[in-house]
Amino acid sequence: MKNKLINVFALAIFFLTATLFAGGQQGDEAAAPAADLDPDVPGWTLDTSPVEFDWYLHFSWFPNQWGVDPLSQYVTEKTGVDINFIVPAGSEAEKLNTLIAGDQLPDFITIGWWEGFVNDMIEGDMVYALDELAEQYDPYFFEVAVPSRLGWYEREDGHVYGYPNASYSPEDYERYDVPANQTFLVRKDMYEALGKPDMRTPEGFIAALEAAKKMFPEVNGQPLIPFGSHEFGDQGSDSFGKFLQDFLAIPYEEADGTMKDRFADPEYKRWLKAFNDANDKGLMSPDIFIDKRAQMEEKIAQGRYFSMLYQRTDFASPQMTLFKNDPDSVYIAVPGPSNSKLDDPTLAAVGISGWTVTLISKNCENPERAIRFMSYWMSEEGQRDFYYGVEGVTWEMVDGKPQFIPEAKEMMDTDRPAFDKQHGANQTFWMLMDNPMFEQWQPAPVEPFKQMIEWTYPYTVSVSQYDNTEPTPDLDEGIVLGKVKNMRGKYIPALVTAKSDAEFEAIWNEWQQKKADLGYDDVLEYQTEKLEINKTKLGL
């Protein structure tokens, strides 16, 4: 018995010593691998053994999967990284809430930068600081990350937790022709048949809608829709919000530098009254308040709208359908609603915040491979891979420069969903796409999209300083802002459908008063403070 106890004790000491030694070795190894790493050497090249990451996308509409196309297969073969995309089947908010509450965040998370979930994950210590991972495992990250983007996303603790895609710094606007997404579009053949009417004033706008309805009462047996907009939701419609305000060149701040309520501007009110007058004359379909994007795309493809205040990128598929049927039936961008001085529009394009941010969860079992894969994707090599795809499949060298193979280019221009599934290139996977870098490779736009893209160039402006100025939902100001935004879904339709001028005025005054009663001035004061910080960051 005594010998057995001695043996058990000795065995325990052995295992304890071995465990401490191993732990010490692992700790040393994990604490200082960067000391032996060359920042000029891409970290991903040091280990290309197979590894799989779960990658959550906060976009239920994302249709593609990794590994079914040549590009993603090539990237996996090159880096060893396989990806399992997790896309919500229904409500994005419900899905992410569940993942956060259950501490089940996948390895990567890609989400709109403006979402309150971003702050929740960071404040909840659920995601890594990317700069700390990079210092420990991949100093090459700092070679490929854009300093102004890191500076923009640096938090008060000095760390960066998410890296953006589609980010444009103010200097990018000086280097490149950056297109805006907001467009006022008209059906080309109808517009020309009407003599290309000037639709910049309320009077000209309404007269053109009336003339279109009279000359083209039906389209293929269905009623013409004189004007269309983005779908309405709880917070109104972008067409009747920031799109209209940008066309009216309504500033974001007052002359003294304080943030402005653009929804209270007299020019904005003037045009809501114009839409109200159009509605009184039967020129606004009631479907405008209930149609969703799918219904709108179907009607666009049928050419049923005469005019639309709409983002051009949502026109890709229906515009191509019209182009194939009749090139003259496509939609083109023209000067739209303008302020009373007929100033040029100031169309806000993507700013330095970009579109989405990608974060690495602390549930990730291979954070060193995760940060290295991010660095690969962010690098020019990675961007070129994700842009062009696989040599011989989607591109080839012509006169020393890579070019899309004609068959692939044609499919990309004419059937984008098929191109994505068959090839996977040219931003099919956009999670870390670097749009300014693409400018060196981007082929010239082609019809039927060329005109609407190039029309925006002279009017595009950077509004980076206004990004990320809104209070988060956990703050008192954030709660007020949420209520103010939700009012738009009620008051804008009510103003457009008001039965008289007196009713319109009463609704407008009630809306403005309710914002004041809620304390919206406190929100604007908060945003002004954030604006001043942003201007300092950007050197403005």
TORSE-504610 format. One line per 5 residues: their letters; for each residue x, y, z of C-alpha. Coordinates in steps of 0.02 Angstrom, whole numbers, always signed. Layout:
BEGIN
a> X:Y:Z ~ ...;
! end
This chain:
BEGIN
mknkl> +0:+0:+0 ~ +142:+118:+47 ~ +232:+83:-117 ~ +72:+116:-215 ~ +50:+285:-129;
invfa> +231:+331:-166 ~ +209:+282:-348 ~ +47:+381:-364 ~ +130:+532:-281 ~ +282:+519:-394;
laiff> +170:+503:-547 ~ +72:+658:-494 ~ +234:+756:-472 ~ +291:+699:-644 ~ +131:+754:-730;
ltatl> +127:+918:-634 ~ +307:+956:-683 ~ +276:+907:-863 ~ +121:+1013:-871 ~ +207:+1165:-796;
faggq> +355:+1143:-913 ~ +242:+1124:-1064 ~ +139:+1272:-1008 ~ +294:+1376:-984 ~ +355:+1327:-1155;
qgdea> +186:+1369:-1234 ~ +178:+1533:-1141 ~ +351:+1583:-1199 ~ +310:+1528:-1374 ~ +144:+1623:-1376;
aapaa> +214:+1778:-1293 ~ +354:+1818:-1411 ~ +341:+1737:-1582 ~ +344:+1909:-1662 ~ +522:+1935:-1603;
dldpd> +577:+1810:-1734 ~ +459:+1870:-1870 ~ +511:+1982:-2013 ~ +377:+2115:-2041 ~ +418:+2109:-2226;
vpgwt> +374:+1924:-2236 ~ +188:+1884:-2251 ~ +143:+1785:-2097 ~ +25:+1671:-2190 ~ +170:+1594:-2286;
ldtsp> +243:+1522:-2125 ~ +102:+1396:-2102 ~ -12:+1338:-2242 ~ -76:+1181:-2157 ~ -264:+1153:-2167;
vefdw> -371:+1257:-2050 ~ -556:+1300:-2056 ~ -640:+1458:-1994 ~ -823:+1493:-1963 ~ -862:+1666:-2032;
ylhfs> -1023:+1755:-1984 ~ -1097:+1877:-2109 ~ -1230:+1996:-2042 ~ -1318:+1998:-2211 ~ -1457:+1872:-2241;
wfpnq> -1455:+1905:-2429 ~ -1276:+1842:-2456 ~ -1298:+1695:-2577 ~ -1124:+1620:-2600 ~ -1026:+1482:-2515;
wgvdp> -840:+1454:-2502 ~ -759:+1312:-2596 ~ -880:+1292:-2741 ~ -789:+1408:-2862 ~ -610:+1410:-2929;
lsqyv> -558:+1568:-2835 ~ -602:+1509:-2660 ~ -529:+1337:-2699 ~ -369:+1421:-2756 ~ -357:+1529:-2599;
tektg> -383:+1375:-2489 ~ -248:+1279:-2582 ~ -131:+1428:-2569 ~ -157:+1476:-2386 ~ -230:+1318:-2309;
vdinf> -381:+1416:-2251 ~ -556:+1347:-2279 ~ -708:+1450:-2234 ~ -882:+1403:-2176 ~ -995:+1555:-2198;
ivpag> -1135:+1575:-2072 ~ -1276:+1681:-2142 ~ -1440:+1715:-2048 ~ -1591:+1632:-2126 ~ -1705:+1769:-2060;
seaek> -1678:+1914:-1942 ~ -1495:+1964:-1933 ~ -1519:+2050:-1765 ~ -1604:+1898:-1689 ~ -1466:+1782:-1750;
lntli> -1323:+1890:-1686 ~ -1411:+1923:-1521 ~ -1422:+1735:-1495 ~ -1238:+1709:-1537 ~ -1183:+1847:-1419;
agdql> -1297:+1793:-1277 ~ -1235:+1614:-1289 ~ -1053:+1663:-1307 ~ -1053:+1570:-1473 ~ -975:+1699:-1588;
pdfit> -890:+1616:-1737 ~ -707:+1646:-1778 ~ -738:+1796:-1892 ~ -881:+1921:-1890 ~ -918:+2041:-2034;
igwwe> -1049:+2172:-1996 ~ -1097:+2350:-2043 ~ -986:+2472:-1947 ~ -1137:+2569:-1886 ~ -1219:+2422:-1798;
gfvnd> -1232:+2434:-1609 ~ -1174:+2252:-1600 ~ -998:+2308:-1642 ~ -984:+2406:-1480 ~ -1070:+2266:-1384;
miegd> -940:+2139:-1440 ~ -793:+2254:-1403 ~ -857:+2314:-1234 ~ -902:+2135:-1189 ~ -721:+2080:-1218;
mvyal> -781:+1956:-1349 ~ -662:+2003:-1490 ~ -474:+2022:-1505 ~ -381:+2184:-1529 ~ -313:+2162:-1704;
delae> -158:+2265:-1668 ~ -113:+2151:-1521 ~ -135:+1995:-1626 ~ -29:+2074:-1762 ~ +110:+2121:-1641;
qydpy> +112:+1945:-1573 ~ +89:+1840:-1729 ~ +101:+1943:-1888 ~ +189:+2112:-1895 ~ +160:+2104:-2083;
ffeva> -16:+2162:-2041 ~ +51:+2337:-2010 ~ +135:+2336:-2181 ~ -31:+2306:-2272 ~ -155:+2398:-2160;
vpsrl> -191:+2577:-2213 ~ -132:+2691:-2070 ~ -278:+2814:-2088 ~ -402:+2670:-2071 ~ -315:+2604:-1916;
gwyer> -314:+2780:-1845 ~ -498:+2802:-1884 ~ -547:+2640:-1797 ~ -431:+2658:-1648 ~ -532:+2663:-1488;
edghv> -501:+2758:-1327 ~ -399:+2613:-1259 ~ -278:+2634:-1405 ~ -327:+2471:-1491 ~ -409:+2426:-1656;
ygypn> -539:+2288:-1655 ~ -610:+2291:-1831 ~ -543:+2326:-2005 ~ -656:+2400:-2139 ~ -694:+2355:-2318;
asysp> -738:+2481:-2455 ~ -654:+2619:-2356 ~ -610:+2784:-2442 ~ -505:+2912:-2353 ~ -527:+3095:-2403;
edyer> -365:+3088:-2504 ~ -437:+2946:-2609 ~ -564:+3070:-2677 ~ -422:+3174:-2743 ~ -335:+3026:-2825;
ydvpa> -481:+2935:-2905 ~ -650:+2960:-2987 ~ -758:+2894:-2848 ~ -937:+2856:-2899 ~ -1085:+2891:-2787;
nqtfl> -1230:+2772:-2772 ~ -1371:+2900:-2765 ~ -1450:+2933:-2934 ~ -1606:+3011:-3006 ~ -1651:+2895:-3148;
vrkdm> -1773:+2906:-3292 ~ -1821:+2782:-3426 ~ -1717:+2838:-3574 ~ -1842:+2818:-3717 ~ -1984:+2902:-3622;
yealg> -1874:+3045:-3561 ~ -1813:+3081:-3737 ~ -1988:+3067:-3809 ~ -2042:+3202:-3685 ~ -1903:+3316:-3746;
kpdmr> -1785:+3288:-3599 ~ -1883:+3395:-3475 ~ -1794:+3490:-3336 ~ -1848:+3403:-3176 ~ -1743:+3502:-3051;
tpegf> -1885:+3611:-2987 ~ -2046:+3550:-2906 ~ -2145:+3625:-3051 ~ -2036:+3543:-3183 ~ -2036:+3378:-3090;
iaale> -2225:+3369:-3076 ~ -2251:+3427:-3256 ~ -2135:+3289:-3319 ~ -2228:+3156:-3217 ~ -2394:+3217:-3286;
aakkm> -2328:+3217:-3464 ~ -2257:+3042:-3446 ~ -2420:+2974:-3377 ~ -2517:+3055:-3519 ~ -2400:+2997:-3659;
fpevn> -2367:+2823:-3587 ~ -2518:+2775:-3483 ~ -2472:+2591:-3492 ~ -2317:+2484:-3509 ~ -2353:+2314:-3586;
gqpli> -2533:+2321:-3527 ~ -2491:+2379:-3350 ~ -2508:+2556:-3279 ~ -2354:+2668:-3288 ~ -2281:+2714:-3118;
pfgsh> -2225:+2896:-3136 ~ -2106:+2894:-2986 ~ -2025:+2761:-2879 ~ -1914:+2758:-2725 ~ -1825:+2639:-2608;
efgdq> -1936:+2535:-2498 ~ -2011:+2610:-2342 ~ -1975:+2538:-2171 ~ -1992:+2588:-1990 ~ -1868:+2729:-2021;
gsdsf> -1939:+2790:-2185 ~ -1850:+2773:-2351 ~ -1674:+2821:-2403 ~ -1749:+2902:-2558 ~ -1850:+3021:-2450;
gkflq> -1707:+3044:-2328 ~ -1521:+3057:-2363 ~ -1538:+3032:-2553 ~ -1657:+3178:-2573 ~ -1556:+3283:-2450;
dflai> -1396:+3250:-2547 ~ -1479:+3301:-2710 ~ -1536:+3460:-2625 ~ -1357:+3491:-2564 ~ -1419:+3508:-2385;
pyeea> -1265:+3524:-2273 ~ -1232:+3407:-2128 ~ -1182:+3549:-2012 ~ -1231:+3726:-1976 ~ -1121:+3875:-2019;
dgtmk> -1051:+3874:-1841 ~ -995:+3692:-1856 ~ -1135:+3614:-1754 ~ -1226:+3462:-1823 ~ -1385:+3500:-1918;
drfad> -1555:+3415:-1922 ~ -1566:+3389:-2110 ~ -1747:+3330:-2090 ~ -1796:+3504:-2031 ~ -1718:+3601:-2175;
peykr> -1835:+3717:-2273 ~ -1774:+3647:-2440 ~ -1816:+3472:-2382 ~ -1989:+3529:-2328 ~ -2013:+3613:-2497;
wlkaf> -1983:+3449:-2589 ~ -2091:+3345:-2473 ~ -2228:+3467:-2518 ~ -2189:+3437:-2701 ~ -2212:+3249:-2676;
ndand> -2373:+3287:-2584 ~ -2433:+3388:-2734 ~ -2382:+3245:-2849 ~ -2482:+3125:-2742 ~ -2635:+3239:-2751;
kglms> -2623:+3230:-2941 ~ -2619:+3040:-2942 ~ -2434:+3032:-2989 ~ -2377:+2930:-2837 ~ -2427:+2747:-2828;
pdifi> -2485:+2688:-2656 ~ -2371:+2538:-2685 ~ -2224:+2653:-2650 ~ -2257:+2631:-2464 ~ -2275:+2441:-2466;
dkraq> -2167:+2370:-2606 ~ -2009:+2280:-2555 ~ -1850:+2270:-2657 ~ -1902:+2110:-2746 ~ -2064:+2189:-2809;
meeki> -1970:+2347:-2861 ~ -1839:+2250:-2958 ~ -1977:+2157:-3050 ~ -2061:+2322:-3098 ~ -1894:+2399:-3149;
aqgry> -1860:+2249:-3262 ~ -2031:+2278:-3341 ~ -1987:+2461:-3369 ~ -2142:+2519:-3276 ~ -2063:+2665:-3184;
fsmly> -2038:+2830:-3276 ~ -1923:+2901:-3142 ~ -1841:+2844:-2982 ~ -1734:+2916:-2843 ~ -1636:+2757:-2815;
qrtdf> -1463:+2686:-2788 ~ -1390:+2630:-2953 ~ -1308:+2471:-2887 ~ -1481:+2397:-2854 ~ -1516:+2416:-3040;
aspqm> -1387:+2288:-3099 ~ -1498:+2140:-3140 ~ -1658:+2227:-3202 ~ -1557:+2355:-3302 ~ -1472:+2213:-3396;
tlfkn> -1641:+2133:-3432 ~ -1702:+2296:-3509 ~ -1540:+2317:-3607 ~ -1556:+2145:-3685 ~ -1736:+2177:-3735;
dpdsv> -1715:+2355:-3798 ~ -1560:+2464:-3765 ~ -1668:+2621:-3774 ~ -1780:+2561:-3632 ~ -1642:+2567:-3500;
yiavp> -1632:+2694:-3360 ~ -1511:+2840:-3365 ~ -1456:+2965:-3233 ~ -1510:+3146:-3258 ~ -1515:+3303:-3148;
gpsns> -1650:+3278:-3018 ~ -1728:+3373:-2874 ~ -1624:+3526:-2832 ~ -1631:+3664:-2703 ~ -1707:+3833:-2743;
klddp> -1535:+3899:-2799 ~ -1516:+3751:-2919 ~ -1350:+3707:-2837 ~ -1263:+3549:-2894 ~ -1301:+3396:-2788;
tlaav> -1176:+3341:-2656 ~ -1184:+3152:-2667 ~ -1105:+3064:-2520 ~ -1001:+2914:-2570 ~ -924:+2788:-2452;
gisgw> -813:+2870:-2322 ~ -666:+2811:-2220 ~ -780:+2703:-2112 ~ -814:+2598:-2267 ~ -960:+2478:-2271;
tvtli> -923:+2335:-2152 ~ -795:+2293:-2020 ~ -721:+2121:-1990 ~ -677:+2064:-1814 ~ -595:+1908:-1741;
sknce> -688:+1824:-1599 ~ -601:+1767:-1441 ~ -684:+1599:-1472 ~ -563:+1578:-1617 ~ -447:+1431:-1579;
npera> -318:+1487:-1708 ~ -303:+1676:-1688 ~ -127:+1675:-1762 ~ -191:+1597:-1924 ~ -342:+1713:-1922;
irfms> -241:+1875:-1914 ~ -120:+1808:-2044 ~ -263:+1767:-2162 ~ -332:+1942:-2137 ~ -161:+2013:-2181;
ywmse> -154:+1907:-2339 ~ -325:+1966:-2395 ~ -283:+2148:-2355 ~ -119:+2142:-2452 ~ -103:+2187:-2635;
egqrd> -71:+2004:-2673 ~ -232:+1952:-2587 ~ -334:+2093:-2662 ~ -270:+2046:-2835 ~ -316:+1863:-2805;
fyygv> -492:+1906:-2749 ~ -512:+2032:-2890 ~ -449:+1934:-3040 ~ -476:+1756:-2982 ~ -376:+1610:-3054;
egvtw> -255:+1634:-3198 ~ -315:+1542:-3353 ~ -492:+1533:-3285 ~ -544:+1716:-3267 ~ -387:+1811:-3320;
emvdg> -230:+1803:-3426 ~ -78:+1912:-3456 ~ -95:+2030:-3605 ~ +53:+2143:-3647 ~ +123:+2113:-3474;
kpqfi> -39:+2158:-3384 ~ -176:+2047:-3312 ~ -342:+2058:-3403 ~ -505:+1966:-3384 ~ -530:+1830:-3513;
peake> -665:+1892:-3635 ~ -788:+1753:-3593 ~ -771:+1786:-3406 ~ -785:+1974:-3432 ~ -944:+1953:-3534;
mmdtd> -1023:+1844:-3400 ~ -970:+1970:-3266 ~ -1054:+2111:-3363 ~ -1211:+2018:-3415 ~ -1249:+1888:-3281;
rpafd> -1165:+1934:-3118 ~ -1248:+1799:-3009 ~ -1188:+1664:-3129 ~ -1013:+1741:-3131 ~ -1005:+1739:-2941;
kqhga> -1053:+1556:-2929 ~ -948:+1497:-3076 ~ -790:+1601:-3046 ~ -797:+1684:-2873 ~ -688:+1830:-2929;
nqtfw> -709:+2021:-2935 ~ -777:+2050:-2761 ~ -889:+1897:-2751 ~ -810:+1887:-2579 ~ -809:+2068:-2522;
mlmdn> -776:+2052:-2336 ~ -607:+2139:-2344 ~ -612:+2217:-2517 ~ -507:+2373:-2539 ~ -600:+2477:-2667;
pmfeq> -469:+2614:-2689 ~ -338:+2480:-2727 ~ -454:+2408:-2860 ~ -443:+2570:-2958 ~ -278:+2514:-3035;
wqpap> -361:+2358:-3107 ~ -540:+2413:-3135 ~ -592:+2404:-3318 ~ -688:+2553:-3385 ~ -874:+2539:-3348;
vepfk> -981:+2475:-3490 ~ -1161:+2505:-3540 ~ -1294:+2492:-3482 ~ -1209:+2549:-3320 ~ -1076:+2666:-3386;
qmiew> -1186:+2820:-3402 ~ -1262:+2811:-3228 ~ -1091:+2782:-3148 ~ -999:+2921:-3238 ~ -1142:+3044:-3213;
typyt> -1106:+3044:-3025 ~ -918:+3084:-3037 ~ -929:+3275:-3033 ~ -1049:+3275:-2885 ~ -970:+3147:-2769;
vsvsq> -906:+3213:-2603 ~ -820:+3136:-2452 ~ -920:+3146:-2291 ~ -801:+3041:-2186 ~ -803:+3166:-2044;
ydnte> -987:+3130:-2013 ~ -964:+2941:-2001 ~ -985:+2862:-1831 ~ -1055:+3017:-1748 ~ -1217:+2938:-1691;
ptpdl> -1237:+2891:-1508 ~ -1248:+2705:-1471 ~ -1416:+2633:-1416 ~ -1357:+2609:-1237 ~ -1340:+2798:-1210;
degiv> -1484:+2916:-1170 ~ -1448:+3011:-1331 ~ -1449:+2846:-1425 ~ -1621:+2803:-1358 ~ -1686:+2972:-1414;
lgkvk> -1607:+2952:-1586 ~ -1690:+2782:-1606 ~ -1860:+2860:-1571 ~ -1825:+3005:-1689 ~ -1776:+2886:-1829;
nmrgk> -1932:+2782:-1805 ~ -2039:+2938:-1821 ~ -1983:+2953:-2002 ~ -2075:+2795:-2049 ~ -2236:+2876:-1988;
yipal> -2219:+3060:-2030 ~ -2144:+3054:-2205 ~ -2286:+2947:-2279 ~ -2410:+3056:-2184 ~ -2336:+3214:-2262;
vtaks> -2335:+3140:-2438 ~ -2518:+3087:-2423 ~ -2585:+3240:-2329 ~ -2755:+3293:-2400 ~ -2727:+3482:-2391;
daefe> -2594:+3614:-2368 ~ -2660:+3646:-2192 ~ -2646:+3462:-2148 ~ -2470:+3456:-2219 ~ -2418:+3605:-2112;
aiwne> -2497:+3530:-1957 ~ -2408:+3363:-1981 ~ -2241:+3449:-2016 ~ -2254:+3559:-1860 ~ -2306:+3411:-1752;
wqqkk> -2155:+3310:-1814 ~ -2031:+3449:-1776 ~ -2107:+3482:-1605 ~ -2102:+3299:-1555 ~ -1917:+3291:-1596;
adlgy> -1887:+3443:-1487 ~ -1991:+3371:-1345 ~ -1890:+3210:-1348 ~ -1729:+3308:-1328 ~ -1659:+3292:-1504;
ddvle> -1550:+3445:-1472 ~ -1450:+3338:-1349 ~ -1420:+3212:-1488 ~ -1357:+3349:-1604 ~ -1244:+3414:-1466;
yqtek> -1172:+3239:-1442 ~ -1144:+3221:-1629 ~ -1057:+3390:-1635 ~ -932:+3332:-1505 ~ -899:+3173:-1605;
leink> -883:+3276:-1764 ~ -746:+3383:-1686 ~ -651:+3225:-1638 ~ -671:+3157:-1814 ~ -608:+3317:-1892;
tklgl> -453:+3308:-1783 ~ -423:+3126:-1835 ~ -438:+3173:-2018 ~ -339:+3334:-2003 ~ -485:+3441:-2060;
! end
